[in-house]
Amino acid sequence: MIYEYIYVSWIEWFCQLKQNLFLVEVDEDFIRDEFNLIGLQTKVPHFKKLLKIILDEDDDDDDDDDDDYDDEDDEINRDSEEMYKNKDMHEQNAACLYGLIHSRFILTSKGLALMREKYKSGIYGTCPSIYCENAKLLPTAISEIPKFLSPLLYCPRCCETYYPSKNSLLNQLDGCYFGTSFASFFALSFNIASDKKKVYYTPQICGFTINRNIRETLYMDVNKDNTESSEECQ
């Protein structure tokens, strides 16, 4: 039997993981452009080594440019148990770095186009509000800081933000993989739901809309009655 070897890059492998199907494949040219990586060097340790992992480049142990590696690290790596621990740590940090790069890539024209395909497929789910008529959701975040919070879901129809369901694989990702700007930028770029009027629930009694002032008056009366009842009990 002849086995055919199929090369799969780290980026392809990473994006094919079940929990990462919400992500798109970032162009290697985008990653190699240092301008696109400004400011990321301080957010993850061993930055240069992680880049080599993501780009499938050979790691040079004698690379003096990587300030995070010194003789002590080389001594530790000689121990097999520590070596595997370090490898696992590097893979986790590589995933974090890729996510940070991903949040920048999806703001480019190509990144937006790739995310549009994901959006059209409905992979991020639909809005739970019945008034949005199953409008598709977009991933977003409330912070650019890694490990701050998992992604949230933004509805461009009602402009509300929701938590993913408890069993959603999105909960296994970091919100910084999408960033705080993507959802709004995407909705503006493709003019999503901007022409549809927002609909909100209007409280009614016997078919009559409750006036806001009356609602406040009723609320005050109920609270007053409750207070008087409490005083009588005392």
Secondary structure as a PSIPRED ss2 file (coil, helix, strand):
# PSIPRED VFORMAT (PSIPRED V4.0)

   1 M C   1.000  0.000  0.000
   2 I C   1.000  0.000  0.000
   3 Y C   1.000  0.000  0.000
   4 E C   1.000  0.000  0.000
   5 Y C   1.000  0.000  0.000
   6 I C   1.000  0.000  0.000
   7 Y C   1.000  0.000  0.000
   8 V C   1.000  0.000  0.000
   9 S C   1.000  0.000  0.000
  10 W H   0.000  1.000  0.000
  11 I H   0.000  1.000  0.000
  12 E H   0.000  1.000  0.000
  13 W H   0.000  1.000  0.000
  14 F H   0.000  1.000  0.000
  15 C H   0.000  1.000  0.000
  16 Q H   0.000  1.000  0.000
  17 L C   1.000  0.000  0.000
  18 K H   0.000  1.000  0.000
  19 Q H   0.000  1.000  0.000
  20 N H   0.000  1.000  0.000
  21 L C   1.000  0.000  0.000
  22 F C   1.000  0.000  0.000
  23 L C   1.000  0.000  0.000
  24 V C   1.000  0.000  0.000
  25 E C   1.000  0.000  0.000
  26 V C   1.000  0.000  0.000
  27 D C   1.000  0.000  0.000
  28 E H   0.000  1.000  0.000
  29 D H   0.000  1.000  0.000
  30 F H   0.000  1.000  0.000
  31 I H   0.000  1.000  0.000
  32 R H   0.000  1.000  0.000
  33 D C   1.000  0.000  0.000
  34 E H   0.000  1.000  0.000
  35 F H   0.000  1.000  0.000
  36 N H   0.000  1.000  0.000
  37 L H   0.000  1.000  0.000
  38 I C   1.000  0.000  0.000
  39 G C   1.000  0.000  0.000
  40 L C   1.000  0.000  0.000
  41 Q C   1.000  0.000  0.000
  42 T C   1.000  0.000  0.000
  43 K C   1.000  0.000  0.000
  44 V C   1.000  0.000  0.000
  45 P C   1.000  0.000  0.000
  46 H C   1.000  0.000  0.000
  47 F H   0.000  1.000  0.000
  48 K H   0.000  1.000  0.000
  49 K H   0.000  1.000  0.000
  50 L H   0.000  1.000  0.000
  51 L H   0.000  1.000  0.000
  52 K H   0.000  1.000  0.000
  53 I H   0.000  1.000  0.000
  54 I H   0.000  1.000  0.000
  55 L C   1.000  0.000  0.000
  56 D C   1.000  0.000  0.000
  57 E C   1.000  0.000  0.000
  58 D C   1.000  0.000  0.000
  59 D C   1.000  0.000  0.000
  60 D C   1.000  0.000  0.000
  61 D C   1.000  0.000  0.000
  62 D C   1.000  0.000  0.000
  63 D C   1.000  0.000  0.000
  64 D C   1.000  0.000  0.000
  65 D C   1.000  0.000  0.000
  66 D C   1.000  0.000  0.000
  67 D C   1.000  0.000  0.000
  68 D C   1.000  0.000  0.000
  69 Y C   1.000  0.000  0.000
  70 D C   1.000  0.000  0.000
  71 D H   0.000  1.000  0.000
  72 E H   0.000  1.000  0.000
  73 D H   0.000  1.000  0.000
  74 D H   0.000  1.000  0.000
  75 E H   0.000  1.000  0.000
  76 I H   0.000  1.000  0.000
  77 N H   0.000  1.000  0.000
  78 R C   1.000  0.000  0.000
  79 D C   1.000  0.000  0.000
  80 S H   0.000  1.000  0.000
  81 E H   0.000  1.000  0.000
  82 E H   0.000  1.000  0.000
  83 M H   0.000  1.000  0.000
  84 Y H   0.000  1.000  0.000
  85 K H   0.000  1.000  0.000
  86 N H   0.000  1.000  0.000
  87 K H   0.000  1.000  0.000
  88 D H   0.000  1.000  0.000
  89 M H   0.000  1.000  0.000
  90 H H   0.000  1.000  0.000
  91 E H   0.000  1.000  0.000
  92 Q H   0.000  1.000  0.000
  93 N H   0.000  1.000  0.000
  94 A H   0.000  1.000  0.000
  95 A H   0.000  1.000  0.000
  96 C H   0.000  1.000  0.000
  97 L H   0.000  1.000  0.000
  98 Y H   0.000  1.000  0.000
  99 G H   0.000  1.000  0.000
 100 L H   0.000  1.000  0.000
 101 I H   0.000  1.000  0.000
 102 H H   0.000  1.000  0.000
 103 S H   0.000  1.000  0.000
 104 R H   0.000  1.000  0.000
 105 F H   0.000  1.000  0.000
 106 I C   1.000  0.000  0.000
 107 L C   1.000  0.000  0.000
 108 T C   1.000  0.000  0.000
 109 S H   0.000  1.000  0.000
 110 K H   0.000  1.000  0.000
 111 G H   0.000  1.000  0.000
 112 L H   0.000  1.000  0.000
 113 A H   0.000  1.000  0.000
 114 L H   0.000  1.000  0.000
 115 M H   0.000  1.000  0.000
 116 R H   0.000  1.000  0.000
 117 E H   0.000  1.000  0.000
 118 K H   0.000  1.000  0.000
 119 Y H   0.000  1.000  0.000
 120 K H   0.000  1.000  0.000
 121 S H   0.000  1.000  0.000
 122 G C   1.000  0.000  0.000
 123 I C   1.000  0.000  0.000
 124 Y C   1.000  0.000  0.000
 125 G C   1.000  0.000  0.000
 126 T E   0.000  0.000  1.000
 127 C C   1.000  0.000  0.000
 128 P C   1.000  0.000  0.000
 129 S C   1.000  0.000  0.000
 130 I H   0.000  1.000  0.000
 131 Y H   0.000  1.000  0.000
 132 C H   0.000  1.000  0.000
 133 E C   1.000  0.000  0.000
 134 N C   1.000  0.000  0.000
 135 A C   1.000  0.000  0.000
 136 K E   0.000  0.000  1.000
 137 L C   1.000  0.000  0.000
 138 L E   0.000  0.000  1.000
 139 P E   0.000  0.000  1.000
 140 T E   0.000  0.000  1.000
 141 A C   1.000  0.000  0.000
 142 I C   1.000  0.000  0.000
 143 S C   1.000  0.000  0.000
 144 E C   1.000  0.000  0.000
 145 I C   1.000  0.000  0.000
 146 P C   1.000  0.000  0.000
 147 K C   1.000  0.000  0.000
 148 F C   1.000  0.000  0.000
 149 L C   1.000  0.000  0.000
 150 S C   1.000  0.000  0.000
 151 P C   1.000  0.000  0.000
 152 L E   0.000  0.000  1.000
 153 L E   0.000  0.000  1.000
 154 Y E   0.000  0.000  1.000
 155 C C   1.000  0.000  0.000
 156 P C   1.000  0.000  0.000
 157 R C   1.000  0.000  0.000
 158 C C   1.000  0.000  0.000
 159 C C   1.000  0.000  0.000
 160 E C   1.000  0.000  0.000
 161 T E   0.000  0.000  1.000
 162 Y E   0.000  0.000  1.000
 163 Y C   1.000  0.000  0.000
 164 P C   1.000  0.000  0.000
 165 S C   1.000  0.000  0.000
 166 K C   1.000  0.000  0.000
 167 N C   1.000  0.000  0.000
 168 S C   1.000  0.000  0.000
 169 L H   0.000  1.000  0.000
 170 L H   0.000  1.000  0.000
 171 N H   0.000  1.000  0.000
 172 Q H   0.000  1.000  0.000
 173 L C   1.000  0.000  0.000
 174 D C   1.000  0.000  0.000
 175 G H   0.000  1.000  0.000
 176 C H   0.000  1.000  0.000
 177 Y H   0.000  1.000  0.000
 178 F C   1.000  0.000  0.000
 179 G C   1.000  0.000  0.000
 180 T C   1.000  0.000  0.000
 181 S C   1.000  0.000  0.000
 182 F H   0.000  1.000  0.000
 183 A H   0.000  1.000  0.000
 184 S H   0.000  1.000  0.000
 185 F H   0.000  1.000  0.000
 186 F H   0.000  1.000  0.000
 187 A H   0.000  1.000  0.000
 188 L H   0.000  1.000  0.000
 189 S H   0.000  1.000  0.000
 190 F C   1.000  0.000  0.000
 191 N C   1.000  0.000  0.000
 192 I C   1.000  0.000  0.000
 193 A C   1.000  0.000  0.000
 194 S C   1.000  0.000  0.000
 195 D C   1.000  0.000  0.000
 196 K C   1.000  0.000  0.000
 197 K C   1.000  0.000  0.000
 198 K C   1.000  0.000  0.000
 199 V C   1.000  0.000  0.000
 200 Y C   1.000  0.000  0.000
 201 Y C   1.000  0.000  0.000
 202 T C   1.000  0.000  0.000
 203 P C   1.000  0.000  0.000
 204 Q E   0.000  0.000  1.000
 205 I E   0.000  0.000  1.000
 206 C C   1.000  0.000  0.000
 207 G C   1.000  0.000  0.000
 208 F E   0.000  0.000  1.000
 209 T E   0.000  0.000  1.000
 210 I C   1.000  0.000  0.000
 211 N C   1.000  0.000  0.000
 212 R H   0.000  1.000  0.000
 213 N H   0.000  1.000  0.000
 214 I H   0.000  1.000  0.000
 215 R H   0.000  1.000  0.000
 216 E H   0.000  1.000  0.000
 217 T H   0.000  1.000  0.000
 218 L H   0.000  1.000  0.000
 219 Y H   0.000  1.000  0.000
 220 M H   0.000  1.000  0.000
 221 D H   0.000  1.000  0.000
 222 V H   0.000  1.000  0.000
 223 N H   0.000  1.000  0.000
 224 K H   0.000  1.000  0.000
 225 D H   0.000  1.000  0.000
 226 N H   0.000  1.000  0.000
 227 T H   0.000  1.000  0.000
 228 E H   0.000  1.000  0.000
 229 S H   0.000  1.000  0.000
 230 S H   0.000  1.000  0.000
 231 E H   0.000  1.000  0.000
 232 E H   0.000  1.000  0.000
 233 C H   0.000  1.000  0.000
 234 Q C   1.000  0.000  0.000
